[in-house]
Amino acid sequence: MDFEKIYDTYFDDVYLYVRRLSGNEHVAEEIASETFFKAMSSIKNFRGECDIRVWLCQIAKNSYFSYLKKNGKTIGFDDVKLQDLADPNALLPRKIPNEKEDIRQAQKAVHTLPELYREVFMWRVFADLSFKQIGELFHKTDNWACVTYHRARKMIKSRLEEPDSEK
């Protein structure tokens, strides 16, 4: 496997994925570089059971979470703006007067998802993975990935529409 070709082909995808997770281009550059260093060290262990882009983004996600832990930051969506979510208008209730409150409520709603739904939602929204790629990542079908993603969105929307309760 020609690692230089892998790097040239997938660096932008990994960088953009981490940039959307972190909201910070410097962090994204650092994590993307670290990702390819780790991938180069373990490419012999890549079994080809999923798309190499998915494998690289998994390494990037784990590296980003390690970075957050190392720097004492909360793992999650605290630094991600609501506008980065796919179709944010479909998630928000119609009448919320405060944008900061909107973002806080959306973050809390995403945090309350069961881990599997949160993971599928993240892969779809932040990595722009297709349902087929998400299905491969979880060793499931693309239909399973689609249904799981839409259930996650429905859970988020439901939590956001709850009247004045602590979500």
Short mmCIF file of the C-alpha atoms (twelve columns), coordinates in Angstrom:
data_MODEL
# 
_entry.id   MODEL 
# 
loop_
_atom_site.group_PDB 
_atom_site.id 
_atom_site.type_symbol 
_atom_site.label_atom_id 
_atom_site.label_alt_id 
_atom_site.label_comp_id 
_atom_site.label_asym_id 
_atom_site.label_seq_id 
_atom_site.Cartn_x 
_atom_site.Cartn_y 
_atom_site.Cartn_z 
_atom_site.pdbx_PDB_model_num 
ATOM 1   C CA . MET A 1   0.000   0.000  0.000  1 
ATOM 2   C CA . ASP A 2   1.527   3.328  -1.082 1 
ATOM 3   C CA . PHE A 3   1.210   5.505  1.999  1 
ATOM 4   C CA . GLU A 4   2.052   8.710  0.142  1 
ATOM 5   C CA . LYS A 5   -0.903  8.111  -2.169 1 
ATOM 6   C CA . ILE A 6   -3.159  7.460  0.843  1 
ATOM 7   C CA . TYR A 7   -1.937  10.696 2.430  1 
ATOM 8   C CA . ASP A 8   -2.508  12.714 -0.749 1 
ATOM 9   C CA . THR A 9   -5.939  11.205 -1.293 1 
ATOM 10  C CA . TYR A 10  -7.357  11.435 2.235  1 
ATOM 11  C CA . PHE A 11  -5.569  14.227 4.095  1 
ATOM 12  C CA . ASP A 12  -8.182  16.851 3.183  1 
ATOM 13  C CA . ASP A 13  -11.042 14.582 4.274  1 
ATOM 14  C CA . VAL A 14  -9.426  13.905 7.643  1 
ATOM 15  C CA . TYR A 15  -8.503  17.563 8.133  1 
ATOM 16  C CA . LEU A 16  -12.046 18.749 7.318  1 
ATOM 17  C CA . TYR A 17  -13.536 16.126 9.635  1 
ATOM 18  C CA . VAL A 18  -11.391 17.246 12.573 1 
ATOM 19  C CA . ARG A 19  -11.954 20.900 11.712 1 
ATOM 20  C CA . ARG A 20  -15.692 20.394 11.936 1 
ATOM 21  C CA . LEU A 21  -15.298 18.553 15.237 1 
ATOM 22  C CA . SER A 22  -12.956 21.093 16.792 1 
ATOM 23  C CA . GLY A 23  -13.923 24.330 15.070 1 
ATOM 24  C CA . ASN A 24  -10.209 25.177 15.063 1 
ATOM 25  C CA . GLU A 25  -7.945  24.933 12.032 1 
ATOM 26  C CA . HIS A 26  -4.741  24.689 14.080 1 
ATOM 27  C CA . VAL A 27  -6.091  21.803 16.139 1 
ATOM 28  C CA . ALA A 28  -7.335  20.189 12.926 1 
ATOM 29  C CA . GLU A 29  -3.878  20.434 11.342 1 
ATOM 30  C CA . GLU A 30  -2.234  18.962 14.429 1 
ATOM 31  C CA . ILE A 31  -4.720  16.106 14.786 1 
ATOM 32  C CA . ALA A 32  -4.736  15.331 11.038 1 
ATOM 33  C CA . SER A 33  -0.942  15.111 11.038 1 
ATOM 34  C CA . GLU A 34  -0.995  12.919 14.133 1 
ATOM 35  C CA . THR A 35  -3.642  10.741 12.482 1 
ATOM 36  C CA . PHE A 36  -1.449  10.024 9.474  1 
ATOM 37  C CA . PHE A 37  1.569   9.379  11.661 1 
ATOM 38  C CA . LYS A 38  -0.466  6.814  13.633 1 
ATOM 39  C CA . ALA A 39  -1.905  5.356  10.431 1 
ATOM 40  C CA . MET A 40  1.543   5.021  8.889  1 
ATOM 41  C CA . SER A 41  2.714   3.163  11.988 1 
ATOM 42  C CA . SER A 42  -0.220  0.771  11.911 1 
ATOM 43  C CA . ILE A 43  -1.067  0.446  8.203  1 
ATOM 44  C CA . LYS A 44  0.042   -3.192 8.325  1 
ATOM 45  C CA . ASN A 45  -2.839  -3.800 10.780 1 
ATOM 46  C CA . PHE A 46  -5.449  -2.329 8.417  1 
ATOM 47  C CA . ARG A 47  -7.548  -5.329 7.382  1 
ATOM 48  C CA . GLY A 48  -9.609  -3.583 4.726  1 
ATOM 49  C CA . GLU A 49  -12.922 -4.405 6.436  1 
ATOM 50  C CA . CYS A 50  -14.040 -0.809 5.954  1 
ATOM 51  C CA . ASP A 51  -13.203 2.056  3.653  1 
ATOM 52  C CA . ILE A 52  -9.757  3.473  4.429  1 
ATOM 53  C CA . ARG A 53  -11.314 6.942  4.826  1 
ATOM 54  C CA . VAL A 54  -13.524 5.588  7.606  1 
ATOM 55  C CA . TRP A 55  -10.513 3.975  9.282  1 
ATOM 56  C CA . LEU A 56  -8.555  7.230  9.111  1 
ATOM 57  C CA . CYS A 57  -11.468 9.266  10.476 1 
ATOM 58  C CA . GLN A 58  -11.799 6.806  13.357 1 
ATOM 59  C CA . ILE A 59  -8.143  7.344  14.202 1 
ATOM 60  C CA . ALA A 60  -8.678  11.112 13.907 1 
ATOM 61  C CA . LYS A 61  -11.727 11.048 16.185 1 
ATOM 62  C CA . ASN A 62  -9.874  9.041  18.822 1 
ATOM 63  C CA . SER A 63  -6.860  11.349 18.536 1 
ATOM 64  C CA . TYR A 64  -9.099  14.391 18.928 1 
ATOM 65  C CA . PHE A 65  -10.785 12.951 22.016 1 
ATOM 66  C CA . SER A 66  -7.357  12.128 23.472 1 
ATOM 67  C CA . TYR A 67  -6.276  15.695 22.745 1 
ATOM 68  C CA . LEU A 68  -9.329  17.032 24.575 1 
ATOM 69  C CA . LYS A 69  -8.720  14.803 27.592 1 
ATOM 70  C CA . LYS A 70  -5.026  15.691 27.676 1 
ATOM 71  C CA . ASN A 71  -5.868  19.394 27.635 1 
ATOM 72  C CA . GLY A 72  -8.603  19.086 30.256 1 
ATOM 73  C CA . LYS A 73  -11.436 19.913 27.908 1 
ATOM 74  C CA . THR A 74  -14.828 18.283 27.843 1 
ATOM 75  C CA . ILE A 75  -15.360 15.689 25.146 1 
ATOM 76  C CA . GLY A 76  -18.381 16.534 23.138 1 
ATOM 77  C CA . PHE A 77  -19.884 19.313 21.141 1 
ATOM 78  C CA . ASP A 78  -19.158 22.219 23.493 1 
ATOM 79  C CA . ASP A 79  -16.963 23.990 20.959 1 
ATOM 80  C CA . VAL A 80  -19.126 23.195 17.949 1 
ATOM 81  C CA . LYS A 81  -21.582 25.795 16.760 1 
ATOM 82  C CA . LEU A 82  -25.122 24.715 16.020 1 
ATOM 83  C CA . GLN A 83  -24.657 25.919 12.445 1 
ATOM 84  C CA . ASP A 84  -22.211 23.044 11.910 1 
ATOM 85  C CA . LEU A 85  -24.961 20.497 12.462 1 
ATOM 86  C CA . ALA A 86  -26.634 19.140 9.358  1 
ATOM 87  C CA . ASP A 87  -29.849 21.019 8.661  1 
ATOM 88  C CA . PRO A 88  -29.986 22.850 12.023 1 
ATOM 89  C CA . ASN A 89  -33.343 24.430 11.207 1 
ATOM 90  C CA . ALA A 90  -34.929 20.983 11.177 1 
ATOM 91  C CA . LEU A 91  -33.656 20.413 14.722 1 
ATOM 92  C CA . LEU A 92  -34.664 23.696 16.324 1 
ATOM 93  C CA . PRO A 93  -38.062 24.575 17.683 1 
ATOM 94  C CA . ARG A 94  -39.535 27.541 15.857 1 
ATOM 95  C CA . LYS A 95  -39.571 30.152 18.627 1 
ATOM 96  C CA . ILE A 96  -36.409 30.395 20.678 1 
ATOM 97  C CA . PRO A 97  -35.320 33.978 21.341 1 
ATOM 98  C CA . ASN A 98  -31.674 33.440 22.294 1 
ATOM 99  C CA . GLU A 99  -29.056 31.964 19.911 1 
ATOM 100 C CA . LYS A 100 -26.670 31.000 22.732 1 
ATOM 101 C CA . GLU A 101 -29.504 29.171 24.441 1 
ATOM 102 C CA . ASP A 102 -30.328 27.423 21.138 1 
ATOM 103 C CA . ILE A 103 -26.765 26.162 20.883 1 
ATOM 104 C CA . ARG A 104 -26.647 25.086 24.523 1 
ATOM 105 C CA . GLN A 105 -29.920 23.180 24.213 1 
ATOM 106 C CA . ALA A 106 -28.822 21.463 20.984 1 
ATOM 107 C CA . GLN A 107 -25.524 20.454 22.596 1 
ATOM 108 C CA . LYS A 108 -27.340 19.035 25.608 1 
ATOM 109 C CA . ALA A 109 -29.762 17.172 23.361 1 
ATOM 110 C CA . VAL A 110 -26.911 15.573 21.405 1 
ATOM 111 C CA . HIS A 111 -25.143 14.662 24.670 1 
ATOM 112 C CA . THR A 112 -28.233 12.827 25.897 1 
ATOM 113 C CA . LEU A 113 -28.342 10.472 22.925 1 
ATOM 114 C CA . PRO A 114 -27.403 6.868  23.616 1 
ATOM 115 C CA . GLU A 115 -23.794 6.329  22.520 1 
ATOM 116 C CA . LEU A 116 -24.619 4.365  19.363 1 
ATOM 117 C CA . TYR A 117 -26.995 7.074  18.088 1 
ATOM 118 C CA . ARG A 118 -24.527 9.824  19.021 1 
ATOM 119 C CA . GLU A 119 -21.739 8.026  17.121 1 
ATOM 120 C CA . VAL A 120 -23.823 7.498  13.982 1 
ATOM 121 C CA . PHE A 121 -25.003 11.122 14.150 1 
ATOM 122 C CA . MET A 122 -21.396 12.332 14.469 1 
ATOM 123 C CA . TRP A 123 -20.137 10.240 11.556 1 
ATOM 124 C CA . ARG A 124 -22.939 11.475 9.327  1 
ATOM 125 C CA . VAL A 125 -22.839 15.143 10.346 1 
ATOM 126 C CA . PHE A 126 -19.172 15.796 11.015 1 
ATOM 127 C CA . ALA A 127 -17.468 13.374 8.640  1 
ATOM 128 C CA . ASP A 128 -20.080 13.501 5.877  1 
ATOM 129 C CA . LEU A 129 -19.885 9.737  5.620  1 
ATOM 130 C CA . SER A 130 -22.465 8.003  3.492  1 
ATOM 131 C CA . PHE A 131 -24.874 5.578  5.106  1 
ATOM 132 C CA . LYS A 132 -23.008 2.799  3.333  1 
ATOM 133 C CA . GLN A 133 -19.721 3.879  4.944  1 
ATOM 134 C CA . ILE A 134 -21.334 4.210  8.368  1 
ATOM 135 C CA . GLY A 135 -22.875 0.764  7.977  1 
ATOM 136 C CA . GLU A 136 -19.469 -0.689 7.103  1 
ATOM 137 C CA . LEU A 137 -17.927 1.013  10.111 1 
ATOM 138 C CA . PHE A 138 -20.415 -0.717 12.420 1 
ATOM 139 C CA . HIS A 139 -20.533 -3.953 10.382 1 
ATOM 140 C CA . LYS A 140 -24.189 -3.302 9.571  1 
ATOM 141 C CA . THR A 141 -26.182 -2.409 6.470  1 
ATOM 142 C CA . ASP A 142 -26.540 1.035  4.970  1 
ATOM 143 C CA . ASN A 143 -30.254 0.831  5.758  1 
ATOM 144 C CA . TRP A 144 -29.423 0.275  9.452  1 
ATOM 145 C CA . ALA A 145 -27.182 3.372  9.374  1 
ATOM 146 C CA . CYS A 146 -29.895 5.456  7.733  1 
ATOM 147 C CA . VAL A 147 -32.558 4.387  10.227 1 
ATOM 148 C CA . THR A 148 -30.223 4.921  13.200 1 
ATOM 149 C CA . TYR A 149 -29.256 8.406  11.990 1 
ATOM 150 C CA . HIS A 150 -32.863 9.457  11.461 1 
ATOM 151 C CA . ARG A 151 -33.834 8.102  14.876 1 
ATOM 152 C CA . ALA A 152 -31.020 10.167 16.410 1 
ATOM 153 C CA . ARG A 153 -32.274 13.299 14.634 1 
ATOM 154 C CA . LYS A 154 -35.794 12.570 15.808 1 
ATOM 155 C CA . MET A 155 -34.570 12.177 19.413 1 
ATOM 156 C CA . ILE A 156 -32.706 15.486 19.194 1 
ATOM 157 C CA . LYS A 157 -35.688 17.278 17.711 1 
ATOM 158 C CA . SER A 158 -37.988 15.806 20.360 1 
ATOM 159 C CA . ARG A 159 -35.687 16.937 23.168 1 
ATOM 160 C CA . LEU A 160 -35.468 20.421 21.700 1 
ATOM 161 C CA . GLU A 161 -39.230 20.722 21.481 1 
ATOM 162 C CA . GLU A 162 -39.801 19.830 25.134 1 
ATOM 163 C CA . PRO A 163 -41.371 22.900 26.772 1 
ATOM 164 C CA . ASP A 164 -39.057 24.747 29.177 1 
ATOM 165 C CA . SER A 165 -37.781 21.584 30.770 1 
ATOM 166 C CA . GLU A 166 -34.146 20.942 31.544 1 
ATOM 167 C CA . LYS A 167 -33.035 18.799 28.584 1 
# 
